């Protein structure tokens, strides 16, 4: 992480997960500590907003990640009617990235962004943190508490009043991501395959999955998944179908949902108990847009004495403001 600068005009925040990225730019003058505003107001105050594909280095090349980063910076600069070089010189960037699960991951990401900015002659100061930590700052504004992500993948991260941190999951879909969209979709597709060849009786889940992906047959579904340029995201697109089928009473889908929620609960309990304090949990990620998914998890955590927020964080990128403020105060 580079030095946290205060000598800039614009604060750029980027929240980049495995599926999508969101960039917002604020004028530093609008972010005075005494301005206690809501997240909705912070989003409205942004002078530029850009959305693009994710930049998880576990899933794309360094070159592709650089291309996506430059696209967002160029679009932001265009909105502000300046060159990307001018924007970089006048800005400080807080970049929250998915895939920063180990020290080696973070070192590789630091090397990538340093080389990318150097190669394109961009004099942009920055701080690099994980997307899950960015979500924690957005949810708490203090950096203390627990955040649970359930989007394409899953991840849980917490920090207590002593500054101690603890995390669970978030080790890529090869090692974790239980309760996230990819794992939920992956398990459902295996059952759909068994339904197709007759090893399992067909349930409503079969047709709901086809409908969700806009195909009319298993053959088309298979091609849509295996030929996708981003198979992880393609599989994760099945997750909303599982949620729909569960609500429609499909017993298999209900089983998969219950299993996923149990995995997320276990992640939160591990982090919460390890930090040794009563900490509130914030939900982040697309799967929580499905109300019953969040509600059921909320109820299960409540029975263990853990407070959680049913309303997920709409814009984790706002966490860049509170992270920067805290680093300046420190």
C-alpha positions as CSV (number, residue, x, y, z in Angstrom):
1,X,0.0,0.0,0.0
2,X,1.4,3.4,-0.9
3,X,1.4,6.5,1.4
4,X,-2.1,7.8,2.1
5,X,-2.0,11.2,0.5
6,X,-4.1,14.3,1.4
7,X,-2.7,16.4,-1.4
8,X,-5.4,15.8,-4.1
9,X,-8.6,17.2,-5.6
10,X,-10.5,14.1,-6.4
11,X,-11.0,10.8,-4.5
12,X,-11.5,7.8,-6.7
13,X,-13.0,4.7,-5.3
14,X,-13.2,1.4,-7.1
15,X,-15.0,-1.7,-5.9
16,X,-13.9,-4.6,-8.1
17,X,-15.3,-8.1,-7.5
18,X,-15.1,-11.2,-9.7
19,X,-18.1,-10.2,-11.8
20,X,-18.3,-6.4,-11.9
21,X,-16.5,-3.2,-11.0
22,X,-18.0,0.1,-9.9
23,X,-15.9,3.4,-9.9
24,X,-17.0,6.6,-8.3
25,X,-15.2,10.0,-8.2
26,X,-15.8,12.6,-5.5
27,X,-14.4,16.1,-5.0
28,X,-12.4,16.0,-1.8
29,X,-13.9,19.3,-0.8
30,X,-17.4,17.6,-0.7
31,X,-16.1,15.0,1.8
32,X,-15.5,17.2,4.9
33,X,-15.7,15.1,8.1
34,X,-18.5,17.3,9.4
35,X,-20.7,16.4,6.4
36,X,-22.5,13.4,7.9
37,X,-24.5,12.2,4.9
38,X,-26.3,9.0,3.9
39,X,-25.0,6.5,1.4
40,X,-27.6,7.6,-1.0
41,X,-26.4,11.2,-0.7
42,X,-22.8,10.1,-1.2
43,X,-23.7,8.3,-4.4
44,X,-25.5,11.4,-5.6
45,X,-22.5,13.6,-4.8
46,X,-20.2,11.5,-7.0
47,X,-19.1,13.6,-10.0
48,X,-18.5,10.5,-12.1
49,X,-19.7,6.9,-11.9
50,X,-18.5,4.1,-14.2
51,X,-19.4,0.4,-14.2
52,X,-17.5,-2.3,-15.9
53,X,-16.4,-5.9,-15.6
54,X,-14.5,-7.2,-12.6
55,X,-10.7,-7.2,-12.1
56,X,-10.0,-10.3,-10.0
57,X,-6.5,-11.4,-11.0
58,X,-7.4,-15.0,-10.2
59,X,-9.7,-15.1,-13.2
60,X,-8.2,-12.7,-15.8
61,X,-4.8,-11.8,-17.1
62,X,-2.8,-8.8,-15.9
63,X,-3.2,-7.3,-19.4
64,X,-7.0,-7.6,-19.3
65,X,-7.2,-6.2,-15.8
66,X,-5.2,-3.2,-17.0
67,X,-7.5,-2.7,-19.9
68,X,-10.5,-2.7,-17.6
69,X,-8.9,-0.3,-15.1
70,X,-7.9,2.1,-17.9
71,X,-11.4,2.0,-19.4
72,X,-12.9,3.1,-16.1
73,X,-10.4,5.9,-15.6
74,X,-10.8,7.1,-19.1
75,X,-14.6,7.2,-18.8
76,X,-14.4,9.1,-15.5
77,X,-12.0,11.6,-17.0
78,X,-14.3,12.1,-20.0
79,X,-17.2,12.8,-17.7
80,X,-15.0,15.5,-15.9
81,X,-13.9,16.8,-19.3
82,X,-10.2,16.3,-18.7
83,X,-7.6,13.8,-19.8
84,X,-7.0,10.7,-17.9
85,X,-3.4,11.9,-17.2
86,X,-4.8,15.1,-15.7
87,X,-7.3,13.2,-13.6
88,X,-4.6,10.9,-12.3
89,X,-2.4,13.8,-11.2
90,X,-5.2,15.4,-9.2
91,X,-6.5,12.2,-7.6
92,X,-6.1,9.6,-4.9
93,X,-7.4,6.1,-5.6
94,X,-8.7,3.6,-3.1
95,X,-9.0,0.3,-5.0
96,X,-10.8,-2.6,-3.4
97,X,-10.1,-5.8,-5.3
98,X,-11.4,-9.4,-5.1
99,X,-8.8,-12.2,-4.9
100,X,-6.5,-10.6,-2.3
101,X,-6.7,-13.7,-0.1
102,X,-3.0,-14.2,0.8
103,X,0.1,-12.0,1.1
104,X,1.3,-13.4,-2.2
105,X,-2.0,-12.3,-3.9
106,X,-1.6,-8.8,-2.5
107,X,2.1,-8.6,-3.6
108,X,1.1,-9.7,-7.1
109,X,-1.7,-7.1,-7.2
110,X,0.6,-4.3,-6.0
111,X,3.1,-5.3,-8.8
112,X,0.3,-5.3,-11.3
113,X,-1.1,-1.9,-10.6
114,X,2.3,-0.3,-10.2
115,X,3.4,-1.6,-13.6
116,X,0.1,-0.7,-15.2
117,X,0.2,2.9,-14.0
118,X,3.9,3.3,-15.0
119,X,3.5,1.8,-18.4
120,X,0.7,4.3,-19.2
121,X,2.5,7.3,-17.6
122,X,-0.2,7.8,-15.0
123,X,0.9,9.6,-11.8
124,X,-1.8,8.2,-9.6
125,X,-1.4,7.7,-5.9
126,X,-3.4,4.8,-4.5
127,X,-4.1,2.4,-1.7
128,X,-5.0,-1.2,-2.4
129,X,-7.3,-3.2,-0.1
130,X,-9.5,-6.3,-0.5
131,X,-13.0,-5.8,-1.7
132,X,-14.4,-7.4,1.4
133,X,-12.6,-4.9,3.6
134,X,-13.9,-2.1,1.4
135,X,-17.4,-3.5,2.1
136,X,-16.7,-3.4,5.8
137,X,-15.9,0.3,5.7
138,X,-19.0,1.0,3.6
139,X,-21.2,-0.9,6.1
140,X,-19.7,0.5,9.3
141,X,-17.9,3.7,8.5
142,X,-15.6,2.8,11.3
143,X,-13.9,-0.3,10.0
144,X,-15.1,-2.3,13.0
145,X,-17.7,-5.1,12.6
146,X,-18.2,-8.0,10.2
147,X,-19.1,-8.0,6.6
148,X,-20.3,-11.0,4.6
149,X,-20.1,-11.1,0.9
150,X,-22.3,-13.4,-1.2
151,X,-22.1,-12.5,-4.8
152,X,-20.3,-14.6,-7.5
153,X,-18.2,-15.9,-4.6
154,X,-18.4,-15.6,-0.8
155,X,-16.1,-14.0,1.8
156,X,-16.4,-13.0,5.4
157,X,-14.1,-10.4,7.1
158,X,-14.2,-8.7,10.5
159,X,-12.2,-6.3,12.7
160,X,-12.8,-5.7,16.4
161,X,-12.2,-2.6,18.6
162,X,-8.6,-3.7,19.2
163,X,-7.8,-3.7,15.4
164,X,-7.6,-7.5,15.3
165,X,-8.9,-9.1,12.1
166,X,-10.3,-12.5,11.2
167,X,-11.6,-13.8,7.9
168,X,-13.2,-16.9,6.5
169,X,-13.6,-18.1,2.9
170,X,-12.8,-16.0,-0.1
171,X,-10.1,-18.4,-1.3
172,X,-11.3,-18.6,-4.9
173,X,-13.9,-21.1,-6.2
174,X,-11.3,-23.8,-6.1
175,X,-11.0,-23.8,-2.4
176,X,-14.1,-21.9,-1.0
177,X,-17.0,-19.7,-2.1
178,X,-19.6,-21.7,-0.2
179,X,-22.9,-19.9,-0.2
180,X,-21.9,-17.8,-3.2
181,X,-23.5,-17.7,-6.6
182,X,-20.9,-19.9,-8.3
183,X,-21.1,-22.7,-5.8
184,X,-24.9,-22.6,-5.7
185,X,-25.1,-22.6,-9.5
186,X,-22.4,-25.3,-9.7
187,X,-24.3,-27.7,-7.5
188,X,-27.6,-27.0,-9.2
189,X,-26.1,-27.7,-12.7
190,X,-24.9,-31.1,-11.5
191,X,-28.4,-32.0,-10.5
192,X,-29.7,-30.6,-13.8
193,X,-27.3,-32.9,-15.6
194,X,-28.5,-35.9,-13.7
195,X,-32.1,-34.9,-14.5
196,X,-31.2,-34.7,-18.2
197,X,-29.7,-38.2,-18.4
198,X,-32.3,-39.8,-16.0
199,X,-30.3,-40.3,-12.9
200,X,-32.6,-37.9,-11.1
201,X,-36.3,-37.3,-11.6
202,X,-36.9,-33.9,-13.2
203,X,-38.2,-31.2,-10.8
204,X,-39.3,-27.6,-11.6
205,X,-35.7,-26.6,-11.0
206,X,-34.8,-28.0,-14.4
207,X,-37.0,-25.7,-16.4
208,X,-36.4,-22.7,-14.2
209,X,-32.6,-23.0,-14.9
210,X,-33.2,-23.2,-18.6
211,X,-35.5,-20.1,-18.4
212,X,-33.0,-18.2,-16.3
213,X,-30.3,-18.6,-18.9
214,X,-32.6,-18.0,-21.9
215,X,-32.3,-21.4,-23.5
216,X,-34.9,-24.0,-24.5
217,X,-33.0,-27.3,-24.1
218,X,-30.2,-29.0,-22.1
219,X,-28.0,-29.0,-25.2
220,X,-28.2,-25.2,-25.4
221,X,-27.6,-24.9,-21.7
222,X,-24.5,-27.0,-21.9
223,X,-23.1,-24.9,-24.8
224,X,-24.0,-21.7,-23.0
225,X,-21.9,-22.8,-19.9
226,X,-19.0,-24.6,-21.5
227,X,-18.4,-22.2,-24.3
228,X,-18.7,-19.1,-22.2
229,X,-15.6,-16.9,-22.1
230,X,-16.2,-16.5,-18.4
231,X,-17.5,-19.9,-17.2
232,X,-17.4,-18.8,-13.5
233,X,-19.8,-16.0,-14.1
234,X,-21.9,-18.1,-16.4
235,X,-22.3,-20.7,-13.7
236,X,-23.1,-18.0,-11.1
237,X,-25.9,-16.8,-13.3
238,X,-27.7,-20.1,-12.4
239,X,-28.0,-19.1,-8.7
240,X,-31.0,-16.8,-9.0
241,X,-32.8,-19.7,-10.7
242,X,-32.2,-21.8,-7.6
243,X,-33.6,-19.0,-5.4
244,X,-36.7,-18.8,-7.6
245,X,-37.2,-22.6,-7.6
246,X,-36.8,-22.6,-3.8
247,X,-39.6,-20.0,-3.4
248,X,-41.7,-22.0,-5.8
249,X,-41.5,-25.0,-3.5
250,X,-38.9,-27.1,-5.3
251,X,-37.6,-29.5,-2.6
252,X,-34.2,-29.9,-4.2
253,X,-33.7,-26.1,-4.6
254,X,-34.8,-25.7,-1.0
255,X,-32.1,-28.2,0.1
256,X,-29.4,-26.4,-1.9
257,X,-30.5,-23.0,-0.4
258,X,-30.5,-24.4,3.1
259,X,-27.0,-25.8,2.6
260,X,-25.7,-22.5,1.2
261,X,-27.1,-20.5,4.1
262,X,-25.7,-22.9,6.6
263,X,-22.2,-22.4,5.0
264,X,-22.6,-18.6,5.3
265,X,-23.7,-18.9,8.9
266,X,-20.7,-21.0,9.7
267,X,-18.4,-18.4,8.2
268,X,-19.9,-15.6,10.2
269,X,-19.8,-17.6,13.5
270,X,-16.1,-18.4,12.9
271,X,-15.2,-14.8,12.4
272,X,-17.5,-13.4,15.1
273,X,-16.4,-15.9,17.8
274,X,-12.7,-15.5,16.9
275,X,-12.9,-11.7,17.4
276,X,-14.3,-12.1,20.9
277,X,-16.7,-9.2,20.8
278,X,-20.4,-8.6,20.0
279,X,-20.1,-7.3,16.5
280,X,-22.8,-6.5,13.9
281,X,-22.8,-8.2,10.5
282,X,-23.5,-6.4,7.2
283,X,-24.5,-8.2,4.1
284,X,-23.0,-7.4,0.6
285,X,-23.6,-9.1,-2.7
286,X,-26.1,-9.9,-5.3
287,X,-27.5,-13.1,-3.7
288,X,-28.8,-10.9,-0.8
289,X,-31.1,-9.1,-3.3
290,X,-33.3,-12.1,-2.9
291,X,-35.1,-11.2,0.3
292,X,-35.6,-14.7,1.8
293,X,-31.9,-15.5,1.4
294,X,-31.0,-12.6,3.6
295,X,-33.9,-13.1,6.0
296,X,-33.2,-16.7,6.7
297,X,-29.6,-16.0,7.4
298,X,-30.6,-13.1,9.6
299,X,-32.9,-15.3,11.6
300,X,-30.3,-18.1,12.0
301,X,-27.6,-15.6,13.2
302,X,-30.1,-14.0,15.6
303,X,-30.6,-17.3,17.3
304,X,-26.9,-17.3,18.0
305,X,-27.0,-13.8,19.4
306,X,-25.4,-12.2,16.4
307,X,-26.9,-9.0,15.1
308,X,-27.1,-8.6,11.3
309,X,-28.4,-6.2,8.7
310,X,-31.0,-7.7,6.3
311,X,-30.5,-4.8,3.8
312,X,-27.3,-5.4,1.9
313,X,-24.9,-2.6,1.0
314,X,-25.8,-1.3,-2.4
315,X,-22.5,0.5,-3.1
316,X,-19.5,-0.9,-1.3
317,X,-17.4,1.6,-3.2
318,X,-18.4,4.3,-0.7
319,X,-16.2,2.5,1.8
320,X,-13.3,4.2,0.1
321,X,-14.3,7.5,1.7
322,X,-14.3,6.1,5.2
323,X,-11.1,4.1,4.7
324,X,-9.3,7.3,3.5
325,X,-10.6,9.3,6.4
326,X,-9.5,6.7,8.9
327,X,-6.0,6.5,7.4
328,X,-5.7,10.3,7.5
329,X,-6.8,10.5,11.1
330,X,-4.4,7.7,12.1
